[in-house]
Amino acid sequence: MSGHSKWAQIKHKKGVADQKRGMLFTKLGNAITVAARQGGGDPDLNFTLRLAIEKARAANMPKENIERAIKRGTGELAGESLEEVTYEGFGPDKVAFIIKCLTDNKNRTVNEIKYILEKNGGSLAGPGSVMWMFKNLAVLTINKEQPLINKNIDELELELIDLGVEDVKNNNQEIVVYTKPEDLKKVKEDLENKGVKIESAEIKFVPREKIETSNEVREKLKKLFEELDGHQDVSSYYTNLA
């Protein structure tokens, strides 16, 4: 029976992993659909779409899923009418949240986000309550293990300064570059033309100041993060947690 029990556990874990992957692909597909609807289905002409496709490929999303998502955005395939909405709120210990969603029903989504926050010791807030605590920036991450980077980190940082980026942080495994959203395309393409591989590139809400909290609150926040990750309408969320 122990063998049967182990097999059941393996199947359960696989089922959970498949469910999470399916949820991730749904969210990535929705982002591609909205980008294609707003700027057209050609990633060479639509930089936002190109970023969404790159993110999907990095998650090993099948090519046919990506193509279907683009066609839904351009109207070649039928699909729900999705729109972007942004909510502001607080988690436990007044940790600030910005939650971005793609939804076909704003009334349903706002009620569900409100419920998730309140259930986990937080609350939904009005527009502007949290946004001022963050800066909207383009964020690029570069793996330092690349041969081109490993020997020339100082030189790369000087080149980034010349490109006019806002900030550069040299962490243990990666270099994180912060720049204005409108400069993302220029900075990304300039680095790629130099042979630098970009791990990720996206526009994020970056906290102006981060706050510390207790281990007990962090456990509560962990549950809140899990529920937001598991909600099909939540495309991304940001906090000022250190």
N, C-alpha and C positions, 0 to 999 in steps of 0.2 A: 504493500500500500504506500510505502514511503516513495517509491518510484513514481506512482500515480500522482501523489501529492506534489512532487517536484515538477512533474509535467504540467499539472494544473497551474502551478505558480508561474512557470515559463510562459504558458499560453496567456495567462492574465497580464503579465508584464508586457508581452508582445501586443496584446490588445490595447493596453493603455498607450504604448508607444505609437501604435498605428493611429489611434484616436488623436493624439497630440500632433502627429505629422499631418493628418487630414485637416485639423483645425488651422495649422500653420499655412498649409497650401491654400486653404480658403481665404485667409487673410491676405496672403501675398497675391493671389488671383484678383481679389477685390481692388487692391492697390493698383495693379496693372490695368484693370478695367477702367477705373476712374481716371488714371493718367492718360490712357488712350482716348477716352471720351473728351477730355479737356484739351489735349494737344495733338490729337491724331495718332494713327497707328504705326508710324515710322519712327523707330528709336533713333535713327540718325538725325531726324529733325525735331524730335521730342525728347529733350534731355531728362525730364522727369520720368518718362516711360523707360528710358534706357536704364536709369538707376533702379527702378522697380524690377525690371527684368534681371539685372545683375544680382539683385538681392535674392530673387527667386532661384536663379541658377546656383547661387552660393548655398542655398538650402536643398539643392538637388531636386527641385521641382521639375517634373517631366516636361519635356518640350511641348507636347500636345496640350498640356494644361495651360502653359504660357500662351500658346497660339489661340486657344479658345477664349482666354481672358481678354486678349487684345481684340478679338472679333466681337466680343460682347460690348466692349467700349466703343468700337467704331460702328456698331449697329448691324454688323453682318450676322450676328447671332442674337437671339432674344435673351433677355436677362432682366433682373430687377433693376430699378432705377435707384442707384446708390448716391448718397450725398455725404459730404464730409461735415462732421460736427465736432466741436471741441468743448469739453467740460472742465471746470475748475472745481477743486474740492480739497478737503483735508482728510488725512488718515489719523490714526491715534497719535497723541502727543503733538497735534497740530503740524504734522509733516505735510508739506504742500504737494498737491498732485495736479498735473495737467494730463487729461485723458483725451486722446484723439480717437474718433470712431468713424467707421464707414457704415451707413445704415440705410435701409429702405423704409424705416419707420421710426422717426425721431421720438415720438411719444413713448413707444415701447422702450427704446434704448435709454432715454433719460431716466425713466422710472427704474429700469434694471440697474443702471450705474448708481443711482441714488440708494437703492436697496443694498448693493454690494458694499458701498462705503459705510452706510449706517450699521450694517451687520457686523462690520469689522472695526467699529469704534471711531468712525469718521463721519463726514457730512459733505453733502454737495454744497458748493458755494456759488455766489452770483458772478457774472462776468466782471473781470478786473480784480477780483479778490486775491488771486494767486498769480496772475500773469506778470505782474510787475516784479515778482521775485526771480524771474527768469529772463534770459536773453535768447532770442531766436538766432541760432548760428548753424552754419554748415560745419559738419564734423567729419574728418577723414582719419582713418586709422591705417598705419603702415607697419607691417611686421619687420622688426629689425634684423631678422635672421637672413634676409635677402643678401646675397653677395655684394650687390651694388651699394647697399645701405651700411652693412657691417663695418666697412672700412672708412666710410665717408659721412658719418653722422653730422659732424660739425659743418661740413661743406653743405650738406642738405639743409640744415637749419638756416644757414646764411642765404641759400637760394629761396627758402620759404619766406624769409624776411623781405627779400627783394620783391617777392610776389605780392607783398602787402597783407599777409595773413594776420589775424588778430592775436593768435597765441600758438605756441608749440610746447607740448609737454612730452618729455622724454622719459617714458616709463621703463620697467624692467624688460618687457617683451615687445613693446610697440612704441611708436611715435604717434601722438594724437595731435592733429592739426585743426585749429579753429579759425574759420574765416567767415566773411559775410555771405549770406545765402546767395546773393547775386553773383558772387565770385567763385562759387563752387565749381562750375563747369570749367572755367579758366584754370583754376589751380589743379583740378583733377587731370585735365588733359595735358597740362604742362608737365606734371610729374610723370604721367604715363609715357609721354614722348621722350622723357629722359630714361625710360626703362624701369621706372619704379612701379612695383605692383601695389595697388591699393586694395587693402583687405575689405574696407567698407567706406561708403560715402553717403551721407544723408543729412537732411536738415533736422535739427533737434532743438528742444528747449533745454538750455543749459542753466542751472541755478547760479544766481549771482553770488550767493553764499550758501554753503552746506551746513546742516545742523546735525549734531550728535544726539543720540537718544539711548535709552536703556536696552539691555538684552531682552527684557520682557516685552517692550514695545516692538523690538525688531522681530520677535516671534509672531506678534500680531500682524505686523506688516508683511511678513512672509506669506501668511494666509491670504492677505488682501492681494498681494502680487499674483498668487496662484489663481485666484478667482478672476482677476482682470485678464491674465494670460488665457484663461479658459473661456472667456466670453467672445463669441464669434464676431461681434461688432467692433471690439477694441482693436485698433490697428497699432497703437503705440501709447505709452504713457511715460511720464517723467516726474521725478520727485527731487526734493532738495535734501534728501538723506545723504549723510556723509558716508 
